[in-house]
Amino acid sequence: MDKPTRRKLEGLNHLVHDSVHAAVSETEKVHNEIARYPYAILQRITPIAMPVRMIEFVQASITGLVYRTIRVGATMASTAAAVTLAALPDDKPNP
């Protein structure tokens, strides 16, 4: 592979990786903001406030784990692409 093509593909790999991470982070942020509303309302009901807090904690923990898993998967895919690109031989001029 010629150097300009390799550099473009490496740049594309970085761009996709960074874009996925940014999109997942923003989606997680919005998800958490939306999820807070019903919990805030339900926690005002004194008899169920404590169970609601526990359920909110569990839900937030699971949601965080899912988004972290997506980011780890994206990083693994980006790493695999980088390793594959590095393993491709350089073009050799024909004599």
N, C-alpha and C positions, 0 to 999 in steps of 0.2 A: 504494500500500500504506500502511495506517495505521502510525503510529509504534510502537505497542505490538507489532503483529505483526512488524514489521521487527526490533525489538529482540529478540523471542523467537527469530526465525530466525537472527539473528546470534549469539545466545547458544548456540543449538543447534549452529551451525556450529563455534564454539569448543569446545564440549563434545565433539563427535565428533572433531575434530582432536586434542584433548588425549588423549582416550580411545584413539584409534588409536595415537598415539605411545607412550603408557604401555604398552599391550598389546604392541606390537611390541618395545619395550625389554625388557620382562619375558620375553617369549618368546625373544628373542636371548640373554638372560642364562642362562636354563635350557638352551637349546640348547648354548651353550658349555660349561656345567658338565657336561652329559651327555657331550659329545664328548671332554672331557679324560680320562675314565676309560680307554678303550682305549689311547689314546696313552701315558698314564702307565705302563700295564702293558707295552706293547710297547717303550718306551724302556729298560726294564730289561734287555732282551736286547741285549747289547753289539754284536754284529755288525750289527744293524739299527737301532741307536739313531739314528744320523745321518739315514738316509733317513726314518725315522719322524718326526723333528723337522721335516724339510722338508715332508713330506706334511701334518703338522699345521698348519704355517704357511700352506700353500696353502689348505687346507680352511678355516682360520679367516679368511683374507683373503677368500675367495669368500663365505663365510657373512656376514661383516661387510658386504660390498658389497651382498648381497641385502637385508639388513635396512635398510641406508641407503637403498637404492632404494625400498623400501616406504615409508619415512618421507618421502622426497622426493615420491613420488606422492601421499601423503596431504596433504602441504603444498600441492602444486599443486592438488589437488581443493578444498581449503579456500579457497585463494586465488581460484580460479575462482568458487566459491560466493559469496565476499565481494564480488567484483567484480560479479557478477550481481545480488546484492541491492542494491548501491549504485547500479546502473544503473536499477533499477525506479523508476518515477515514484511520487511521493507521491500519496495520495488527495486529490482536490480536492472541497470541498463542492459539492453541486449547488445552483444558485440557486433 
